[in-house]
Amino acid sequence: PLASIARGCRLRTLMLRGSLASESVEALSHCSELRVLKLALEPKAPQDAFIRVFTSCRELRVVDIYGATDVSDALLGCAMLNLRSLEEFVASHSGGGFSGALSEPMADAFRLHFADARVFIDNLVKNSLL
C-alpha cells in the first residue's frame, strides 16, 4: 500500500488517478521532499488529509487536486502558511460532503499570495448559481 511506500522513500513526484483511502493520502505527509502532487480520486478524499500533506510537504511546487478533494478556505489557508515555492495549483470546490466553505475573498487572497504561480480554483457551487 501507499502508506508503507511513503514511509520508506524519498518520493518527489506522485501522479495518481483512481481510488485512494484518506489514510493513504495522509501518509503522503511523510514524503517531505514531495515536489509534484497530482491526484484524481474517486471517491474524493476529505480535505483534512490534504491539510496534513500541505503542513508537512512544504516543498510542493505543483499541486493538482482538482478531482481529489473539495478545496475550502481552511485548505487554502494551510497552503498559504506552509507551501514556500508553489508554481501551479489546480483545485475545485463542489460543496461535497467533506468540504468546508470556499469564499471568494479567500480564493482572491490565495491568488494574491501566490501571484507568480498559475492558480486555477473552480468554484462549482458559485458557478452553478450564475
C-alpha positions in Angstrom: 0.0 0.0 0.0 0.9 3.6 -0.5 1.3 4.2 3.3 4.2 1.8 3.5 5.9 3.2 0.4 5.5 6.8 1.7 7.3 6.0 5.0 10.3 4.4 3.4 11.3 6.5 0.3 12.2 10.0 -0.9 9.3 10.4 -3.2 9.4 13.7 -5.2 6.6 13.2 -7.7 3.2 11.4 -7.4 0.6 11.4 -10.1 -2.3 9.0 -9.5 -5.8 8.6 -10.8 -8.1 6.1 -9.1 -9.1 5.2 -5.6 -7.1 6.0 -2.5 -8.1 5.8 1.1 -7.8 9.0 3.1 -5.2 7.3 5.3 -3.1 6.8 2.2 -3.4 10.5 1.3 -2.4 11.4 4.9 0.6 9.0 4.6 2.0 11.3 1.9 2.8 13.7 4.7 5.8 11.5 5.4 7.2 12.5 2.0 8.8 15.8 3.0 10.7 16.0 -0.3 7.5 15.8 -2.4 7.5 18.5 -5.2 4.7 17.4 -7.5 1.3 16.1 -6.4 -1.3 15.3 -9.0 -4.3 13.3 -7.8 -7.7 12.5 -9.2 -9.6 10.3 -6.8 -13.0 8.6 -6.9 -14.4 8.9 -4.3 -12.9 12.2 -3.2 -10.8 12.2 0.0 -11.6 14.5 2.9 -9.7 17.8 2.9 -8.2 17.1 6.3 -5.9 14.5 4.7 -4.6 17.2 2.4 -4.1 19.7 5.3 -1.7 17.2 6.8 0.1 16.8 3.5 0.4 20.6 3.0 1.6 21.0 6.6 4.5 18.5 6.2 5.4 18.7 2.4 6.5 22.3 2.3 8.5 21.9 -0.9 5.4 21.2 -3.0 5.7 23.2 -6.3 2.9 21.7 -8.4 -0.4 20.7 -6.8 -3.3 19.4 -8.9 -6.1 18.1 -6.6 -9.0 19.1 -8.9 -10.7 15.7 -8.7 -9.2 14.6 -5.4 -11.0 16.7 -2.8 -13.1 19.8 -2.4 -10.9 22.8 -1.6 -12.0 25.1 1.2 -10.9 28.3 3.0 -9.1 26.1 5.5 -7.2 24.2 2.9 -6.2 27.3 1.0 -5.1 29.0 4.3 -3.0 25.9 5.2 -1.3 26.1 1.7 -0.6 29.8 2.2 1.0 29.2 5.6 3.1 26.2 4.6 3.9 26.0 0.9 7.0 28.0 0.1 7.6 27.5 -3.6 4.2 26.9 -5.2 4.3 27.3 -9.0 1.0 25.7 -10.0 -2.2 25.0 -8.1 -5.4 23.4 -9.6 -8.4 22.6 -7.4 -12.2 22.6 -7.3 -15.0 23.1 -4.8 -18.3 21.3 -5.4 -19.7 21.6 -1.9 -19.5 17.9 -1.3 -19.8 16.2 2.0 -16.2 16.6 3.1 -15.8 20.2 2.2 -15.9 23.4 4.3 -16.9 26.7 2.8 -14.9 28.3 0.0 -15.3 32.1 -0.1 -14.3 34.3 -3.0 -12.3 36.6 -0.7 -10.1 33.7 0.4 -9.7 32.5 -3.2 -8.6 36.0 -4.1 -6.2 36.2 -1.2 -4.7 32.9 -2.3 -4.2 34.1 -5.8 -2.6 37.3 -4.5 -0.3 35.4 -2.1 0.9 33.1 -4.9 0.9 35.9 -7.5 3.8 34.3 -9.5 2.1 30.9 -9.6 -0.5 29.6 -12.1 -3.6 29.2 -10.0 -7.0 27.7 -11.1 -9.7 27.2 -8.5 -13.0 26.1 -9.9 -15.9 27.0 -7.5 -18.6 24.8 -9.0 -21.1 25.8 -6.3 -20.7 29.5 -7.1 -20.7 28.9 -10.9 -23.9 26.8 -10.6 -25.7 29.8 -9.1 -24.9 32.1 -12.0 
